[in-house]
Every structure is written in structure tokens, then in C-alpha cells.
């Protein structure tokens, strides 16, 4: 079968399944999630055998140690996948919720009901556990899912897909509610993102290059973020003990994540006394520092930050530092160079924190807290499908609610319009 014919068939199955899922009860969806968890447990030996094929292939292809680590399905990671399914089952179901009910002068009652998006296509790399995250969130939010994992995890993803299908069939839900593409042909991705008749939204998860390619070629709406150039601004009214802990955690908790701080902004009145101690802590952890001219006067041994540095998401133990005149310059800098992901202020001044919260154009704004909290689990969303820096539909961590839309519902009792 040609790729065109195969993808058309996948799309038709997904559209049909999505229409059935729209009216499935919360109990049925939860039963399916628990059945998937049971199927994963039963399939554990198969999962490990198939995953070993991917890991061995990755080694032969020269994948680096970090990618091989992300690829491997250990017992602990399989346990985590099973637990993740159960956690999603425990989350409130947003579908069918009616809000904003009002009574109109005409006598009708008007409200908004939360509904599934329909068919969600998800394209991702490396980590096979994303298959379970995506499947569980899409199912619980009433959406059919078409999943395209990276070729390096092909055998692992097919084994997981088999367990997912078993879970769906066990409770009588459409087996095509979750489809994992069974081809590594890149043309399949090209078709997936250009089938608006079958697919309602695309979610790419991976590197900036992947997301840029998907966004530029898609004919289907895309929920995305290209990068996470996150900032922490330490104000002159900051509690410096808290600021020290936040600035250290935001950068060094994990380097290769999108919510890691990449630029530190310091008020000029506290920079001299605060920065040397913090720089020493960064040095202990092997973080390379670059800075503006004012920063270099304090830390004479560091290199100058370039214009490109201010725009860069390092995803590495490197940090750019800028001394600013005050909160207005900090906000201007963030809005110019940031990626609209996550930015934080450390200050005990209520007026300044309110200004920062209002004026910074980002999907998450932190007040006296680390940027590391920008995460679906920390927000109480359970697993997340990704983080969106767009402004339309979903913004920030995208959980169950982000995978739904709303429609108006009007209730009357024989009401007719007179004019």
C-alpha cells in the first residue's frame, strides 16, 4: 500500500473513532486506561525485548549516550508508564463541563460546553514513554490520536501500541482511537500534517528543527513552542536568600529542559554584593557564565555576552547575565529576547511583581519561584502533551483542558425569535 493510501486509511479510521469517543462516558474512558495499564504489565517482557532492538540499533548508528538513555525502557520507566495511565484516569474529565451559564432577556439559557478537539496528530522523537502520555491524555479528553514516534524507537512504540489497542478492545472502545503509525517513511509525516479533513490539530514534540519544519509545512493548526529562553529577574527589593536559591535551582536543576533559566537579570543596586556568591555556586556546578559590560566589571574573568547569547536557549551548563537599571529594563529585555515560555521575578515589592506579571508576555510568569515549576505535573495537570507559547487556544502546559475546545449550548422551551 502506498503512503498516500495508508495515511488516508489512518485518517478515516481516526475520524470515525473520534466521533464515537465524543460521547463516551468518563467511566468508560477510565476503564480503558486501567485496561491499558494491565496490558502494559502483561506485555512487559515483550516491551523489553522490542526495546532492546531499538537500543542496539541506536548503538550501531552511533547515537550519543543521552539519546540512548532516553530511548531505554527500564523496569522503572515501564512502572512509571503504568502509573501515568492510572494518574490520568484519576484526573477530572473536562469533557461535557458546562460553564458561564447566563439567562438572556429572550428567555433562553446560554452556556459553554467543553468538547474534544477531534483528531490529534502527535509527532515526537526518542522517548517511547511519550506514546503512553499522548495516548492517555488524548483518550481521556475524548480525542482520537495519530502518533508518529521517532524511527529510533520504532519497535518499542509498536509494542506499546499493541498494549494500547488491547486495552481499548477490552472495554469495547474503538481500537483505532489511538493509532501509532507503523512506518518510518518520512512522507507519512508530510501527509499527516496536511490532512485537515481528518486531523484537527498537530502537536510536535522534539527539537527546534523538527518543530520549525512541522510549523512551516502544516495545513493543520499546530500547538507548539520552538524554544524555552527563560529568564529570572532579581529586583533590588528581593529577598536575596530566596533569590540565590531560585537562581541556582532555575539553572542547575536540569540543563536540557525547556523550563531552565538561560538568562539572569540583576538590578544594578544589588549586583555587586549578590553576584560573586552566586557565581561561585555556578562555578562549583560547572556552569559557564557570559555577561554584559557591567557584569564583567564584577566578574572580571568571564567572557562578554553577544547579541546572539541573549536570544539563545543553551540547554547546557551556560548562562548569560545582564545588569539592568530596574524593572522596566528587565521587562523590555525579556519581551525582546525571550521566547514567551517562562520568566520569573524575585521581589518583595507587590507593585513590581504585579507589573511584571501583567507586562511580561509569556505563557507562564513566576513570582518568587523557580522557572522549573513550568511543568504540567507541577500545575496539577497530570501528564502534559507539551508546552505552548502560542496565544490562540492553548497556552502554557497543555493537559486535558488544552486538548478540548468549547461550543455554545442554548436551552429553551419552545422559544422563537421575534425580530
ZIGI-V323844 format. One record per residue. RES is the residue in one small letter. PSI is psi in degrees with one decimal (* if undefined). Layout:
res: <RES RES>
psi: <PSI PSI>
//
This chain:
res: <x x x x x x x x x x x x x x x x x x x x x x x x x x x x x x x x x x x x x x x x x x x x x x x x x x x x x x x x x x x x x x x x x x x x x x x x x x x x x x x x x x x x x x x x x x x x x x x x x x x x x x x x x x x x x x x x x x x x x x x x x x x x x x x x x x x x x x x x x x x x x x x x x x x x x x x x x x x x x x x x x x x x x x x x x x x x x x x x x x x x x x x x x x x x x x x x x x x x x x x x x x x x x x x x x x x x x x x x x x x x x x x x x x x x x x x x x x x x x x x x x x x x x x x x x x x x x x x x x x x x x x x x x x x x x x x x x x x x x x x x x x x x x x x x x x x x x x x x x x x x x x x x x x x x x x x x x x x x x x x x x x x x x x x x x x x x x x x x x x x x x x x x x x x x x x x x x x x x x x x x x x x x x x x x x x x x x x x x x x x x x x x x x x x x x x x x x x x x x x x x x x x x x x x x x x x x x x x x x x x>
psi: <136.4 160.0 -41.7 -47.1 -41.1 -46.3 -33.1 -42.2 -44.6 -45.9 -42.2 -43.7 -42.5 -44.1 -43.0 -43.2 -38.1 -35.0 -32.6 -38.9 -27.5 -27.2 11.1 139.6 160.8 -40.7 -42.2 -41.0 -41.9 -39.6 -39.3 -40.3 -41.6 -36.0 -36.3 -41.4 -43.1 -40.6 -36.3 -42.4 -45.2 -34.1 5.2 -47.3 -42.3 -42.3 -43.6 -35.8 -47.4 -36.9 -35.1 -33.6 -44.5 -43.2 -44.5 -42.5 -40.1 -40.4 -42.5 -32.7 -4.1 26.2 143.0 168.8 -37.3 -42.7 -39.8 -36.8 -42.5 -28.1 -30.2 135.9 93.7 169.5 -39.1 -38.3 -34.9 -41.4 -42.6 -38.3 -43.3 -44.5 -36.5 -40.1 -41.8 -35.8 -42.2 -37.2 -30.9 -11.8 150.5 141.7 117.5 -18.2 130.8 -9.4 130.1 125.7 173.1 37.3 130.6 154.2 123.2 153.6 -25.9 -13.9 -10.7 154.2 134.4 135.5 -178.0 130.0 134.0 131.6 156.5 157.1 -33.3 -95.5 124.7 124.3 128.9 126.6 125.3 169.2 154.7 -77.2 113.3 -21.3 -18.7 -28.7 -42.2 -42.8 -49.5 -45.5 -44.0 -43.7 -40.8 -44.7 -47.0 -31.1 8.3 16.3 145.2 148.5 136.9 116.7 132.4 97.1 171.7 149.3 -26.7 -16.5 24.9 -53.4 -38.2 -46.4 -36.0 -36.6 -41.5 -41.4 -37.6 -42.9 -40.7 -44.9 -39.5 -43.2 -41.6 -46.4 -31.7 -28.5 10.3 18.6 157.7 128.1 -17.9 10.1 -31.2 118.8 126.1 119.3 134.2 27.6 149.1 4.7 124.3 -21.5 -22.8 -37.9 -42.6 -38.9 -42.8 -40.7 2.3 32.3 65.5 -19.2 -19.9 -25.4 132.7 -29.3 148.1 137.6 105.9 134.4 116.2 -155.8 166.8 -37.5 -45.2 -47.5 -39.0 -42.1 -44.5 -46.4 -37.3 -23.6 -14.9 142.5 7.5 142.4 142.6 130.1 119.7 165.3 135.8 -40.4 169.6 78.6 85.8 149.4 151.8 126.8 122.6 113.6 164.7 -15.1 21.2 150.2 108.2 -24.0 -43.5 -40.9 -40.5 -48.9 -40.8 -47.3 -34.5 -45.4 -42.0 -31.9 -42.3 -5.7 -51.4 139.2 -36.1 33.6 154.5 -14.2 11.8 140.5 134.1 -20.3 135.7 127.3 132.2 134.9 137.9 -28.6 -14.5 -7.0 -45.3 -44.5 -27.1 -38.6 -42.6 -42.4 -43.3 -40.8 -36.2 -38.9 -40.2 -40.4 -39.3 -30.1 4.0 25.7 125.0 133.2 138.6 154.7 172.6 176.8 -39.4 -37.4 -39.0 -23.4 -29.7 -45.3 85.1 -13.7 -5.7 159.2 161.0 139.8 134.3 170.0 -37.7 -34.4 -41.2 -25.8 -8.9 133.2 103.1 -40.3 39.9 168.0 68.4 143.6 135.7 141.2 135.8 133.2 127.7 160.9 -22.2 -169.1 -34.2 -43.3 -36.9 -45.7 -44.4 -42.5 -46.4 -44.9 -26.3 -45.3 -18.0 171.7 11.8 28.1 -78.6 131.4 146.1 150.1 140.4 111.5 146.2 3.4 112.6 -42.4 -40.3 -40.8 -36.3 -42.2 -45.3 -45.8 -36.1 -40.9 -24.6 125.0 72.6 159.4 -24.5 133.3 127.3 136.5 114.5 43.6 153.5 146.7 -16.3 -16.9 -8.3 85.3 138.5 -40.3 -44.5 -26.8 0.6 19.1 -1.7 -145.3 155.7 150.7 -15.6 -175.8 128.7 131.3 7.4 169.3 -15.8 137.8 -98.1 143.1 136.6 -164.3 131.3 106.7 -145.2 -46.8 -37.8 -16.8 16.3 166.1 -169.6 148.9 149.4 140.4 134.7 128.5 127.0 -172.6 68.3 15.9 138.8 155.8 129.0 -30.3 *>
//
